[in-house]
């Protein structure tokens, strides 16, 4: 699908998220989003106070909900219903 965001700039990360939503607005099932968020919360790059990944700069409660995204560290991948 789209290129992985993996940017340390918060503004660029937000723009990438918006682009992905326009390309494919599919939302991952709640269970998938929760599993992804649990993985992120146990990652060394997770910042609890801001809920942001220090590696890619993404706001994780939002990023983990989109089906067409993946962790740039390959800790979780895109979700396909197929």
N, C-alpha and C positions, 0 to 999 in steps of 0.2 A: 504494500500500500504506500503510504507517504513515507518520506525520510524520517528517521527518528529525530526527535527534537534535540536532546542532549546539549543543551546550552546552559551556561551559567548565568545568563542575563535574564532576570525575571520578566522584563517586558517582551523579550523575544520569545520566551516560553509561553506567555499568554497569547501572543500572536500565533504561534504554532498551534496551540490548542484550539483557537478560533478557526484556523484554517482546516484543521482536522474535522471539526464539527460540521463545517460547511461541506467538506468532501464526503463525509459519511457520518450522519448523526446517530448511528446505531449505538445504543447504550448497552453495556455489558450487564448481565443479570446481577442482581444485588449480591448474590453469593460470591460471584467471581470478583466483583469490586471489593468485597470485604476480605476475601482471601488475598488479593493483591495488597490491600492496605495493611494487613497483618504482616506480610512479607516486608513491606516498606518500613513498618514500625520497628522491625528487628534488624534493620540495615544500619551500618555505621554512618551512612550519609543522611539518615533521617534526622530532621530537626523538629523535635516534639512541639516546641512553643509555636513555631510558624507553620508546621505541617508541610515544609518544603524539603525537597531533596537537594542536598548540598552538591551532588554530582551533576545533575541536569538542570537544576533550578526550577523544576516544576512544582506546582501546588498539588500535592498528592491526592487530597480528597476529591479533586476534580479529575485529574489525569487517570486515576484508577477506574473511573466510571465509564470511560470510552472504550468501545470494543476494538477499535483500530489502532491502539497504541501498545507499546511494549516498554519494558524497563531497558535502558541503554546498557545496563550491566548484565542483561539476560537472566534476571532473577524471576521474571514473569513475562509472558508473551501476549500477542494479540489473541483475542477471543473470537472464534468462529463458531457459529451455530451448527455448521455441517458436521 
